[in-house]
């Protein structure tokens, strides 16, 4: 199966040895995101809501670069460092 690396300047560049996303056939695997501003590679300031919005803007940019959108997402996992707000 052909694999294609997905890269866009509209989302933060990968900080480690990984890609923003990899497309394998018709499936795209997006890397995890933190609330970095792509232009400055600095963390989004503000409350948790602003940071979550930034994460989804970044994910949307990578999804768009792969030829899709967040409306095409089948499954996702969110890990919060603030465990007291987790439902478990």
PDB file with one MODEL, atoms N, CA, C and O in Angstrom:
MODEL        1
ATOM      1  N   UNK A   1       0.845  -1.168   0.000  1.00  0.00           N
ATOM      2  CA  UNK A   1       0.000   0.000   0.000  1.00  0.00           C
ATOM      3  C   UNK A   1       0.900   1.244   0.000  1.00  0.00           C
ATOM      4  O   UNK A   1       1.879   1.323   0.743  1.00  0.00           O
ATOM      5  N   UNK A   2       0.550   2.185  -0.831  1.00  0.00           N
ATOM      6  CA  UNK A   2       1.322   3.423  -0.922  1.00  0.00           C
ATOM      7  C   UNK A   2       1.068   4.301   0.302  1.00  0.00           C
ATOM      8  O   UNK A   2      -0.076   4.477   0.722  1.00  0.00           O
ATOM      9  N   UNK A   3       2.142   4.849   0.867  1.00  0.00           N
ATOM     10  CA  UNK A   3       2.056   5.782   1.991  1.00  0.00           C
ATOM     11  C   UNK A   3       2.579   7.137   1.554  1.00  0.00           C
ATOM     12  O   UNK A   3       3.610   7.243   0.890  1.00  0.00           O
ATOM     13  N   UNK A   4       1.843   8.175   1.943  1.00  0.00           N
ATOM     14  CA  UNK A   4       2.220   9.535   1.592  1.00  0.00           C
ATOM     15  C   UNK A   4       2.307  10.369   2.863  1.00  0.00           C
ATOM     16  O   UNK A   4       1.388  10.357   3.682  1.00  0.00           O
ATOM     17  N   UNK A   5       3.398  11.083   3.026  1.00  0.00           N
ATOM     18  CA  UNK A   5       3.561  11.984   4.163  1.00  0.00           C
ATOM     19  C   UNK A   5       2.767  13.257   3.875  1.00  0.00           C
ATOM     20  O   UNK A   5       2.878  13.827   2.790  1.00  0.00           O
ATOM     21  N   UNK A   6       1.972  13.698   4.839  1.00  0.00           N
ATOM     22  CA  UNK A   6       1.181  14.918   4.710  1.00  0.00           C
ATOM     23  C   UNK A   6       1.876  16.012   5.511  1.00  0.00           C
ATOM     24  O   UNK A   6       2.248  15.809   6.667  1.00  0.00           O
ATOM     25  N   UNK A   7       2.047  17.176   4.883  1.00  0.00           N
ATOM     26  CA  UNK A   7       2.714  18.295   5.542  1.00  0.00           C
ATOM     27  C   UNK A   7       2.063  19.596   5.111  1.00  0.00           C
ATOM     28  O   UNK A   7       1.753  19.786   3.935  1.00  0.00           O
ATOM     29  N   UNK A   8       1.857  20.491   6.070  1.00  0.00           N
ATOM     30  CA  UNK A   8       1.319  21.813   5.773  1.00  0.00           C
ATOM     31  C   UNK A   8       1.955  22.841   6.691  1.00  0.00           C
ATOM     32  O   UNK A   8       2.296  22.535   7.833  1.00  0.00           O
ATOM     33  N   UNK A   9       2.112  24.049   6.199  1.00  0.00           N
ATOM     34  CA  UNK A   9       2.615  25.149   7.019  1.00  0.00           C
ATOM     35  C   UNK A   9       1.504  25.805   7.831  1.00  0.00           C
ATOM     36  O   UNK A   9       1.765  26.707   8.626  1.00  0.00           O
ATOM     37  N   UNK A  10       0.264  25.355   7.633  1.00  0.00           N
ATOM     38  CA  UNK A  10      -0.876  25.924   8.351  1.00  0.00           C
ATOM     39  C   UNK A  10      -1.123  25.234   9.685  1.00  0.00           C
ATOM     40  O   UNK A  10      -2.091  25.538  10.382  1.00  0.00           O
ATOM     41  N   UNK A  11      -0.244  24.304  10.032  1.00  0.00           N
ATOM     42  CA  UNK A  11      -0.267  23.631  11.331  1.00  0.00           C
ATOM     43  C   UNK A  11       1.167  23.586  11.835  1.00  0.00           C
ATOM     44  O   UNK A  11       2.100  23.702  11.040  1.00  0.00           O
ATOM     45  N   UNK A  12       1.364  23.419  13.143  1.00  0.00           N
ATOM     46  CA  UNK A  12       2.732  23.382  13.674  1.00  0.00           C
ATOM     47  C   UNK A  12       3.558  22.273  13.039  1.00  0.00           C
ATOM     48  O   UNK A  12       3.057  21.178  12.781  1.00  0.00           O
ATOM     49  N   UNK A  13       4.815  22.567  12.794  1.00  0.00           N
ATOM     50  CA  UNK A  13       5.719  21.549  12.257  1.00  0.00           C
ATOM     51  C   UNK A  13       5.984  20.509  13.337  1.00  0.00           C
ATOM     52  O   UNK A  13       5.965  20.823  14.527  1.00  0.00           O
ATOM     53  N   UNK A  14       6.225  19.297  12.928  1.00  0.00           N
ATOM     54  CA  UNK A  14       6.497  18.230  13.875  1.00  0.00           C
ATOM     55  C   UNK A  14       7.729  18.574  14.703  1.00  0.00           C
ATOM     56  O   UNK A  14       8.744  19.017  14.164  1.00  0.00           O
ATOM     57  N   UNK A  15       7.636  18.370  16.003  1.00  0.00           N
ATOM     58  CA  UNK A  15       8.735  18.694  16.908  1.00  0.00           C
ATOM     59  C   UNK A  15       9.713  17.524  17.012  1.00  0.00           C
ATOM     60  O   UNK A  15      10.898  17.726  17.281  1.00  0.00           O
ATOM     61  N   UNK A  16       9.235  16.339  16.807  1.00  0.00           N
ATOM     62  CA  UNK A  16      10.067  15.142  16.914  1.00  0.00           C
ATOM     63  C   UNK A  16      10.190  14.434  15.582  1.00  0.00           C
ATOM     64  O   UNK A  16       9.897  15.012  14.536  1.00  0.00           O
ATOM     65  N   UNK A  17      10.624  13.178  15.617  1.00  0.00           N
ATOM     66  CA  UNK A  17      10.839  12.401  14.381  1.00  0.00           C
ATOM     67  C   UNK A  17       9.546  11.752  13.875  1.00  0.00           C
ATOM     68  O   UNK A  17       9.459  10.529  13.760  1.00  0.00           O
ATOM     69  N   UNK A  18       8.567  12.566  13.582  1.00  0.00           N
ATOM     70  CA  UNK A  18       7.292  12.060  13.075  1.00  0.00           C
ATOM     71  C   UNK A  18       6.729  13.058  12.077  1.00  0.00           C
ATOM     72  O   UNK A  18       7.270  14.150  11.904  1.00  0.00           O
ATOM     73  N   UNK A  19       5.652  12.682  11.429  1.00  0.00           N
ATOM     74  CA  UNK A  19       5.004  13.537  10.436  1.00  0.00           C
ATOM     75  C   UNK A  19       3.712  14.104  11.007  1.00  0.00           C
ATOM     76  O   UNK A  19       3.164  13.573  11.973  1.00  0.00           O
ATOM     77  N   UNK A  20       3.234  15.178  10.408  1.00  0.00           N
ATOM     78  CA  UNK A  20       1.942  15.728  10.819  1.00  0.00           C
ATOM     79  C   UNK A  20       0.841  14.708  10.556  1.00  0.00           C
ATOM     80  O   UNK A  20      -0.110  14.590  11.329  1.00  0.00           O
ATOM     81  N   UNK A  21       0.980  13.977   9.466  1.00  0.00           N
ATOM     82  CA  UNK A  21       0.016  12.924   9.133  1.00  0.00           C
ATOM     83  C   UNK A  21       0.627  12.009   8.084  1.00  0.00           C
ATOM     84  O   UNK A  21       1.564  12.382   7.379  1.00  0.00           O
ATOM     85  N   UNK A  22       0.082  10.811   7.997  1.00  0.00           N
ATOM     86  CA  UNK A  22       0.472   9.855   6.962  1.00  0.00           C
ATOM     87  C   UNK A  22      -0.814   9.337   6.327  1.00  0.00           C
ATOM     88  O   UNK A  22      -1.745   8.917   7.014  1.00  0.00           O
ATOM     89  N   UNK A  23      -0.837   9.378   5.004  1.00  0.00           N
ATOM     90  CA  UNK A  23      -1.980   8.867   4.263  1.00  0.00           C
ATOM     91  C   UNK A  23      -1.597   7.503   3.696  1.00  0.00           C
ATOM     92  O   UNK A  23      -0.603   7.374   2.982  1.00  0.00           O
ATOM     93  N   UNK A  24      -2.396   6.489   4.024  1.00  0.00           N
ATOM     94  CA  UNK A  24      -2.177   5.130   3.532  1.00  0.00           C
ATOM     95  C   UNK A  24      -3.448   4.694   2.820  1.00  0.00           C
ATOM     96  O   UNK A  24      -4.458   4.398   3.458  1.00  0.00           O
ATOM     97  N   UNK A  25      -3.390   4.657   1.505  1.00  0.00           N
ATOM     98  CA  UNK A  25      -4.604   4.376   0.738  1.00  0.00           C
ATOM     99  C   UNK A  25      -5.578   5.521   0.928  1.00  0.00           C
ATOM    100  O   UNK A  25      -5.240   6.679   0.687  1.00  0.00           O
ATOM    101  N   UNK A  26      -6.799   5.194   1.365  1.00  0.00           N
ATOM    102  CA  UNK A  26      -7.817   6.221   1.610  1.00  0.00           C
ATOM    103  C   UNK A  26      -7.900   6.611   3.083  1.00  0.00           C
ATOM    104  O   UNK A  26      -8.790   7.369   3.470  1.00  0.00           O
ATOM    105  N   UNK A  27      -6.994   6.110   3.902  1.00  0.00           N
ATOM    106  CA  UNK A  27      -7.015   6.380   5.334  1.00  0.00           C
ATOM    107  C   UNK A  27      -5.883   7.340   5.697  1.00  0.00           C
ATOM    108  O   UNK A  27      -4.763   7.219   5.201  1.00  0.00           O
ATOM    109  N   UNK A  28      -6.197   8.290   6.567  1.00  0.00           N
ATOM    110  CA  UNK A  28      -5.199   9.264   7.006  1.00  0.00           C
ATOM    111  C   UNK A  28      -5.046   9.147   8.524  1.00  0.00           C
ATOM    112  O   UNK A  28      -6.034   9.127   9.257  1.00  0.00           O
ATOM    113  N   UNK A  29      -3.799   9.071   8.982  1.00  0.00           N
ATOM    114  CA  UNK A  29      -3.485   9.015  10.399  1.00  0.00           C
ATOM    115  C   UNK A  29      -2.837  10.335  10.791  1.00  0.00           C
ATOM    116  O   UNK A  29      -1.720  10.629  10.366  1.00  0.00           O
ATOM    117  N   UNK A  30      -3.536  11.136  11.601  1.00  0.00           N
ATOM    118  CA  UNK A  30      -3.020  12.426  12.031  1.00  0.00           C
ATOM    119  C   UNK A  30      -2.254  12.268  13.339  1.00  0.00           C
ATOM    120  O   UNK A  30      -2.668  11.518  14.223  1.00  0.00           O
ATOM    121  N   UNK A  31      -1.149  12.970  13.454  1.00  0.00           N
ATOM    122  CA  UNK A  31      -0.381  12.973  14.702  1.00  0.00           C
ATOM    123  C   UNK A  31      -1.122  13.805  15.740  1.00  0.00           C
ATOM    124  O   UNK A  31      -1.944  14.656  15.400  1.00  0.00           O
ATOM    125  N   UNK A  32      -0.824  13.551  16.992  1.00  0.00           N
ATOM    126  CA  UNK A  32      -1.410  14.333  18.072  1.00  0.00           C
ATOM    127  C   UNK A  32      -0.989  15.794  17.984  1.00  0.00           C
ATOM    128  O   UNK A  32       0.031  16.125  17.380  1.00  0.00           O
ATOM    129  N   UNK A  33      -1.777  16.645  18.584  1.00  0.00           N
ATOM    130  CA  UNK A  33      -1.512  18.077  18.541  1.00  0.00           C
ATOM    131  C   UNK A  33      -1.530  18.659  19.942  1.00  0.00           C
ATOM    132  O   UNK A  33      -2.244  18.183  20.825  1.00  0.00           O
ATOM    133  N   UNK A  34      -0.739  19.689  20.124  1.00  0.00           N
ATOM    134  CA  UNK A  34      -0.824  20.533  21.299  1.00  0.00           C
ATOM    135  C   UNK A  34      -1.130  21.930  20.776  1.00  0.00           C
ATOM    136  O   UNK A  34      -0.983  22.170  19.578  1.00  0.00           O
ATOM    137  N   UNK A  35      -1.547  22.855  21.627  1.00  0.00           N
ATOM    138  CA  UNK A  35      -2.000  24.158  21.123  1.00  0.00           C
ATOM    139  C   UNK A  35      -0.876  25.115  20.711  1.00  0.00           C
ATOM    140  O   UNK A  35      -0.714  26.189  21.291  1.00  0.00           O
ATOM    141  N   UNK A  36      -0.115  24.710  19.715  1.00  0.00           N
ATOM    142  CA  UNK A  36       0.939  25.584  19.191  1.00  0.00           C
ATOM    143  C   UNK A  36       0.395  26.456  18.073  1.00  0.00           C
ATOM    144  O   UNK A  36      -0.409  26.008  17.255  1.00  0.00           O
ATOM    145  N   UNK A  37       0.838  27.697  18.045  1.00  0.00           N
ATOM    146  CA  UNK A  37       0.505  28.611  16.957  1.00  0.00           C
ATOM    147  C   UNK A  37       1.501  28.326  15.838  1.00  0.00           C
ATOM    148  O   UNK A  37       2.706  28.460  16.054  1.00  0.00           O
ATOM    149  N   UNK A  38       1.039  27.938  14.649  1.00  0.00           N
ATOM    150  CA  UNK A  38       1.955  27.522  13.583  1.00  0.00           C
ATOM    151  C   UNK A  38       2.992  28.565  13.185  1.00  0.00           C
ATOM    152  O   UNK A  38       4.143  28.221  12.913  1.00  0.00           O
ATOM    153  N   UNK A  39       2.604  29.818  13.147  1.00  0.00           N
ATOM    154  CA  UNK A  39       3.510  30.871  12.682  1.00  0.00           C
ATOM    155  C   UNK A  39       4.671  31.127  13.652  1.00  0.00           C
ATOM    156  O   UNK A  39       5.767  31.494  13.226  1.00  0.00           O
ATOM    157  N   UNK A  40       4.433  30.934  14.939  1.00  0.00           N
ATOM    158  CA  UNK A  40       5.449  31.262  15.938  1.00  0.00           C
ATOM    159  C   UNK A  40       5.970  30.039  16.695  1.00  0.00           C
ATOM    160  O   UNK A  40       6.992  30.116  17.377  1.00  0.00           O
ATOM    161  N   UNK A  41       5.267  28.915  16.573  1.00  0.00           N
ATOM    162  CA  UNK A  41       5.595  27.685  17.311  1.00  0.00           C
ATOM    163  C   UNK A  41       5.615  27.941  18.812  1.00  0.00           C
ATOM    164  O   UNK A  41       6.401  27.334  19.539  1.00  0.00           O
ATOM    165  N   UNK A  42       4.752  28.838  19.276  1.00  0.00           N
ATOM    166  CA  UNK A  42       4.583  29.096  20.706  1.00  0.00           C
ATOM    167  C   UNK A  42       3.208  28.604  21.123  1.00  0.00           C
ATOM    168  O   UNK A  42       2.294  28.493  20.306  1.00  0.00           O
ATOM    169  N   UNK A  43       3.078  28.310  22.423  1.00  0.00           N
ATOM    170  CA  UNK A  43       1.794  27.831  22.928  1.00  0.00           C
ATOM    171  C   UNK A  43       0.749  28.931  22.890  1.00  0.00           C
ATOM    172  O   UNK A  43       1.037  30.096  23.163  1.00  0.00           O
ATOM    173  N   UNK A  44      -0.469  28.538  22.547  1.00  0.00           N
ATOM    174  CA  UNK A  44      -1.613  29.446  22.582  1.00  0.00           C
ATOM    175  C   UNK A  44      -1.806  29.905  24.026  1.00  0.00           C
ATOM    176  O   UNK A  44      -1.853  29.086  24.945  1.00  0.00           O
ATOM    177  N   UNK A  45      -1.916  31.209  24.215  1.00  0.00           N
ATOM    178  CA  UNK A  45      -2.197  31.708  25.561  1.00  0.00           C
ATOM    179  C   UNK A  45      -3.708  31.724  25.747  1.00  0.00           C
ATOM    180  O   UNK A  45      -4.465  31.538  24.794  1.00  0.00           O
ATOM    181  N   UNK A  46      -4.122  31.941  26.940  1.00  0.00           N
ATOM    182  CA  UNK A  46      -5.549  31.997  27.199  1.00  0.00           C
ATOM    183  C   UNK A  46      -6.028  30.774  27.949  1.00  0.00           C
ATOM    184  O   UNK A  46      -5.236  29.950  28.407  1.00  0.00           O
ATOM    185  N   UNK A  47      -7.318  30.676  28.063  1.00  0.00           N
ATOM    186  CA  UNK A  47      -7.907  29.595  28.842  1.00  0.00           C
ATOM    187  C   UNK A  47      -7.926  28.284  28.058  1.00  0.00           C
ATOM    188  O   UNK A  47      -7.508  28.222  26.902  1.00  0.00           O
ATOM    189  N   UNK A  48      -8.413  27.263  28.705  1.00  0.00           N
ATOM    190  CA  UNK A  48      -8.439  25.934  28.102  1.00  0.00           C
ATOM    191  C   UNK A  48      -9.267  25.918  26.815  1.00  0.00           C
ATOM    192  O   UNK A  48      -8.932  25.204  25.869  1.00  0.00           O
ATOM    193  N   UNK A  49     -10.331  26.690  26.779  1.00  0.00           N
ATOM    194  CA  UNK A  49     -11.185  26.743  25.588  1.00  0.00           C
ATOM    195  C   UNK A  49     -10.405  27.260  24.378  1.00  0.00           C
ATOM    196  O   UNK A  49     -10.534  26.712  23.283  1.00  0.00           O
ATOM    197  N   UNK A  50      -9.602  28.303  24.561  1.00  0.00           N
ATOM    198  CA  UNK A  50      -8.784  28.857  23.474  1.00  0.00           C
ATOM    199  C   UNK A  50      -7.753  27.835  23.010  1.00  0.00           C
ATOM    200  O   UNK A  50      -7.479  27.720  21.816  1.00  0.00           O
ATOM    201  N   UNK A  51      -7.186  27.097  23.954  1.00  0.00           N
ATOM    202  CA  UNK A  51      -6.186  26.103  23.603  1.00  0.00           C
ATOM    203  C   UNK A  51      -6.813  24.927  22.855  1.00  0.00           C
ATOM    204  O   UNK A  51      -6.225  24.422  21.899  1.00  0.00           O
ATOM    205  N   UNK A  52      -7.983  24.492  23.274  1.00  0.00           N
ATOM    206  CA  UNK A  52      -8.687  23.407  22.577  1.00  0.00           C
ATOM    207  C   UNK A  52      -9.053  23.853  21.162  1.00  0.00           C
ATOM    208  O   UNK A  52      -8.917  23.086  20.208  1.00  0.00           O
ATOM    209  N   UNK A  53      -9.516  25.095  21.032  1.00  0.00           N
ATOM    210  CA  UNK A  53      -9.846  25.629  19.701  1.00  0.00           C
ATOM    211  C   UNK A  53      -8.621  25.587  18.789  1.00  0.00           C
ATOM    212  O   UNK A  53      -8.725  25.218  17.619  1.00  0.00           O
ATOM    213  N   UNK A  54      -7.458  25.968  19.329  1.00  0.00           N
ATOM    214  CA  UNK A  54      -6.218  25.959  18.540  1.00  0.00           C
ATOM    215  C   UNK A  54      -5.870  24.544  18.100  1.00  0.00           C
ATOM    216  O   UNK A  54      -5.476  24.330  16.953  1.00  0.00           O
ATOM    217  N   UNK A  55      -6.010  23.583  18.996  1.00  0.00           N
ATOM    218  CA  UNK A  55      -5.721  22.189  18.645  1.00  0.00           C
ATOM    219  C   UNK A  55      -6.589  21.756  17.465  1.00  0.00           C
ATOM    220  O   UNK A  55      -6.087  21.149  16.518  1.00  0.00           O
ATOM    221  N   UNK A  56      -7.878  22.061  17.513  1.00  0.00           N
ATOM    222  CA  UNK A  56      -8.758  21.648  16.424  1.00  0.00           C
ATOM    223  C   UNK A  56      -8.516  22.436  15.142  1.00  0.00           C
ATOM    224  O   UNK A  56      -8.717  21.902  14.051  1.00  0.00           O
ATOM    225  N   UNK A  57      -8.090  23.690  15.247  1.00  0.00           N
ATOM    226  CA  UNK A  57      -7.693  24.428  14.040  1.00  0.00           C
ATOM    227  C   UNK A  57      -6.485  23.751  13.394  1.00  0.00           C
ATOM    228  O   UNK A  57      -6.424  23.610  12.172  1.00  0.00           O
ATOM    229  N   UNK A  58      -5.530  23.334  14.220  1.00  0.00           N
ATOM    230  CA  UNK A  58      -4.347  22.642  13.701  1.00  0.00           C
ATOM    231  C   UNK A  58      -4.721  21.317  13.062  1.00  0.00           C
ATOM    232  O   UNK A  58      -4.265  21.004  11.963  1.00  0.00           O
ATOM    233  N   UNK A  59      -5.548  20.539  13.743  1.00  0.00           N
ATOM    234  CA  UNK A  59      -5.987  19.249  13.184  1.00  0.00           C
ATOM    235  C   UNK A  59      -6.750  19.455  11.875  1.00  0.00           C
ATOM    236  O   UNK A  59      -6.582  18.691  10.925  1.00  0.00           O
ATOM    237  N   UNK A  60      -7.582  20.485  11.832  1.00  0.00           N
ATOM    238  CA  UNK A  60      -8.340  20.775  10.607  1.00  0.00           C
ATOM    239  C   UNK A  60      -7.427  21.135   9.448  1.00  0.00           C
ATOM    240  O   UNK A  60      -7.686  20.750   8.308  1.00  0.00           O
ATOM    241  N   UNK A  61      -6.354  21.875   9.733  1.00  0.00           N
ATOM    242  CA  UNK A  61      -5.402  22.253   8.680  1.00  0.00           C
ATOM    243  C   UNK A  61      -4.691  21.025   8.125  1.00  0.00           C
ATOM    244  O   UNK A  61      -4.478  20.918   6.918  1.00  0.00           O
ATOM    245  N   UNK A  62      -4.325  20.100   9.006  1.00  0.00           N
ATOM    246  CA  UNK A  62      -3.663  18.876   8.548  1.00  0.00           C
ATOM    247  C   UNK A  62      -4.654  18.003   7.775  1.00  0.00           C
ATOM    248  O   UNK A  62      -4.301  17.426   6.747  1.00  0.00           O
ATOM    249  N   UNK A  63      -5.878  17.906   8.262  1.00  0.00           N
ATOM    250  CA  UNK A  63      -6.906  17.132   7.546  1.00  0.00           C
ATOM    251  C   UNK A  63      -7.134  17.718   6.153  1.00  0.00           C
ATOM    252  O   UNK A  63      -7.242  16.975   5.178  1.00  0.00           O
ATOM    253  N   UNK A  64      -7.208  19.035   6.057  1.00  0.00           N
ATOM    254  CA  UNK A  64      -7.404  19.689   4.757  1.00  0.00           C
ATOM    255  C   UNK A  64      -6.234  19.416   3.821  1.00  0.00           C
ATOM    256  O   UNK A  64      -6.429  19.172   2.631  1.00  0.00           O
ATOM    257  N   UNK A  65      -5.013  19.456   4.365  1.00  0.00           N
ATOM    258  CA  UNK A  65      -3.823  19.182   3.545  1.00  0.00           C
ATOM    259  C   UNK A  65      -3.822  17.750   3.020  1.00  0.00           C
ATOM    260  O   UNK A  65      -3.189  17.461   2.005  1.00  0.00           O
ATOM    261  N   UNK A  66      -4.523  16.861   3.703  1.00  0.00           N
ATOM    262  CA  UNK A  66      -4.593  15.469   3.261  1.00  0.00           C
ATOM    263  C   UNK A  66      -5.758  15.222   2.301  1.00  0.00           C
ATOM    264  O   UNK A  66      -5.938  14.111   1.802  1.00  0.00           O
ATOM    265  N   UNK A  67      -6.548  16.273   2.050  1.00  0.00           N
ATOM    266  CA  UNK A  67      -7.673  16.137   1.130  1.00  0.00           C
ATOM    267  C   UNK A  67      -8.994  15.888   1.814  1.00  0.00           C
ATOM    268  O   UNK A  67      -9.972  15.541   1.151  1.00  0.00           O
ATOM    269  N   UNK A  68      -9.054  16.053   3.121  1.00  0.00           N
ATOM    270  CA  UNK A  68     -10.284  15.809   3.866  1.00  0.00           C
ATOM    271  C   UNK A  68     -10.628  16.977   4.768  1.00  0.00           C
ATOM    272  O   UNK A  68     -10.203  18.110   4.542  1.00  0.00           O
ATOM    273  N   UNK A  69     -11.403  16.678   5.792  1.00  0.00           N
ATOM    274  CA  UNK A  69     -11.786  17.677   6.792  1.00  0.00           C
ATOM    275  C   UNK A  69     -12.070  16.958   8.103  1.00  0.00           C
ATOM    276  O   UNK A  69     -12.082  15.728   8.159  1.00  0.00           O
ATOM    277  N   UNK A  70     -12.297  17.732   9.149  1.00  0.00           N
ATOM    278  CA  UNK A  70     -12.623  17.113  10.429  1.00  0.00           C
ATOM    279  C   UNK A  70     -13.964  16.387  10.384  1.00  0.00           C
ATOM    280  O   UNK A  70     -14.226  15.525  11.222  1.00  0.00           O
ATOM    281  N   UNK A  71     -14.809  16.721   9.426  1.00  0.00           N
ATOM    282  CA  UNK A  71     -16.085  16.016   9.276  1.00  0.00           C
ATOM    283  C   UNK A  71     -15.886  14.578   8.810  1.00  0.00           C
ATOM    284  O   UNK A  71     -16.808  13.768   8.900  1.00  0.00           O
ATOM    285  N   UNK A  72     -14.703  14.256   8.317  1.00  0.00           N
ATOM    286  CA  UNK A  72     -14.401  12.904   7.856  1.00  0.00           C
ATOM    287  C   UNK A  72     -13.835  12.007   8.962  1.00  0.00           C
ATOM    288  O   UNK A  72     -13.604  10.820   8.734  1.00  0.00           O
ATOM    289  N   UNK A  73     -13.611  12.564  10.157  1.00  0.00           N
ATOM    290  CA  UNK A  73     -13.003  11.794  11.245  1.00  0.00           C
ATOM    291  C   UNK A  73     -13.936  10.668  11.687  1.00  0.00           C
ATOM    292  O   UNK A  73     -15.131  10.875  11.899  1.00  0.00           O
ATOM    293  N   UNK A  74     -13.363   9.476  11.819  1.00  0.00           N
ATOM    294  CA  UNK A  74     -14.120   8.308  12.264  1.00  0.00           C
ATOM    295  C   UNK A  74     -13.905   8.049  13.748  1.00  0.00           C
ATOM    296  O   UNK A  74     -14.831   7.651  14.454  1.00  0.00           O
ATOM    297  N   UNK A  75     -12.682   8.275  14.218  1.00  0.00           N
ATOM    298  CA  UNK A  75     -12.354   8.006  15.614  1.00  0.00           C
ATOM    299  C   UNK A  75     -11.262   8.963  16.059  1.00  0.00           C
ATOM    300  O   UNK A  75     -10.372   9.315  15.285  1.00  0.00           O
ATOM    301  N   UNK A  76     -11.340   9.382  17.325  1.00  0.00           N
ATOM    302  CA  UNK A  76     -10.298  10.233  17.883  1.00  0.00           C
ATOM    303  C   UNK A  76     -10.175   9.949  19.376  1.00  0.00           C
ATOM    304  O   UNK A  76     -11.081   9.395  19.999  1.00  0.00           O
ATOM    305  N   UNK A  77      -9.043  10.337  19.928  1.00  0.00           N
ATOM    306  CA  UNK A  77      -8.803  10.181  21.360  1.00  0.00           C
ATOM    307  C   UNK A  77      -8.282  11.506  21.890  1.00  0.00           C
ATOM    308  O   UNK A  77      -7.400  12.120  21.289  1.00  0.00           O
ATOM    309  N   UNK A  78      -8.823  11.939  23.005  1.00  0.00           N
ATOM    310  CA  UNK A  78      -8.378  13.175  23.633  1.00  0.00           C
ATOM    311  C   UNK A  78      -7.813  12.830  25.003  1.00  0.00           C
ATOM    312  O   UNK A  78      -8.471  12.182  25.817  1.00  0.00           O
ATOM    313  N   UNK A  79      -6.597  13.269  25.241  1.00  0.00           N
ATOM    314  CA  UNK A  79      -5.958  13.031  26.533  1.00  0.00           C
ATOM    315  C   UNK A  79      -5.755  14.379  27.206  1.00  0.00           C
ATOM    316  O   UNK A  79      -5.070  15.253  26.673  1.00  0.00           O
ATOM    317  N   UNK A  80      -6.347  14.539  28.367  1.00  0.00           N
ATOM    318  CA  UNK A  80      -6.251  15.790  29.101  1.00  0.00           C
ATOM    319  C   UNK A  80      -5.264  15.657  30.254  1.00  0.00           C
ATOM    320  O   UNK A  80      -5.312  14.684  31.006  1.00  0.00           O
ATOM    321  N   UNK A  81      -4.370  16.630  30.393  1.00  0.00           N
ATOM    322  CA  UNK A  81      -3.458  16.580  31.543  1.00  0.00           C
ATOM    323  C   UNK A  81      -4.158  16.983  32.836  1.00  0.00           C
ATOM    324  O   UNK A  81      -3.588  16.854  33.919  1.00  0.00           O
ATOM    325  N   UNK A  82      -5.379  17.466  32.725  1.00  0.00           N
ATOM    326  CA  UNK A  82      -6.145  17.883  33.899  1.00  0.00           C
ATOM    327  C   UNK A  82      -7.123  16.760  34.228  1.00  0.00           C
ATOM    328  O   UNK A  82      -8.282  16.796  33.814  1.00  0.00           O
ATOM    329  N   UNK A  83      -6.660  15.784  34.958  1.00  0.00           N
ATOM    330  CA  UNK A  83      -7.446  14.568  35.209  1.00  0.00           C
ATOM    331  C   UNK A  83      -8.700  14.837  36.015  1.00  0.00           C
ATOM    332  O   UNK A  83      -9.646  14.054  35.930  1.00  0.00           O
ATOM    333  N   UNK A  84      -8.753  15.889  36.782  1.00  0.00           N
ATOM    334  CA  UNK A  84      -9.946  16.124  37.592  1.00  0.00           C
ATOM    335  C   UNK A  84     -11.179  16.429  36.739  1.00  0.00           C
ATOM    336  O   UNK A  84     -12.302  16.328  37.234  1.00  0.00           O
ATOM    337  N   UNK A  85     -10.996  16.800  35.464  1.00  0.00           N
ATOM    338  CA  UNK A  85     -12.159  17.056  34.607  1.00  0.00           C
ATOM    339  C   UNK A  85     -12.526  15.845  33.770  1.00  0.00           C
ATOM    340  O   UNK A  85     -13.513  15.871  33.034  1.00  0.00           O
ATOM    341  N   UNK A  86     -11.734  14.780  33.880  1.00  0.00           N
ATOM    342  CA  UNK A  86     -12.014  13.572  33.110  1.00  0.00           C
ATOM    343  C   UNK A  86     -13.216  12.841  33.705  1.00  0.00           C
ATOM    344  O   UNK A  86     -13.418  12.862  34.920  1.00  0.00           O
ATOM    345  N   UNK A  87     -14.018  12.190  32.849  1.00  0.00           N
ATOM    346  CA  UNK A  87     -15.208  11.502  33.337  1.00  0.00           C
ATOM    347  C   UNK A  87     -14.933  10.191  34.061  1.00  0.00           C
ATOM    348  O   UNK A  87     -15.856   9.611  34.633  1.00  0.00           O
ATOM    349  N   UNK A  88     -13.691   9.706  34.055  1.00  0.00           N
ATOM    350  CA  UNK A  88     -13.431   8.456  34.724  1.00  0.00           C
ATOM    351  C   UNK A  88     -13.160   8.726  36.162  1.00  0.00           C
ATOM    352  O   UNK A  88     -12.910   7.796  36.929  1.00  0.00           O
TER     353      UNK A  88
ENDMDL
END
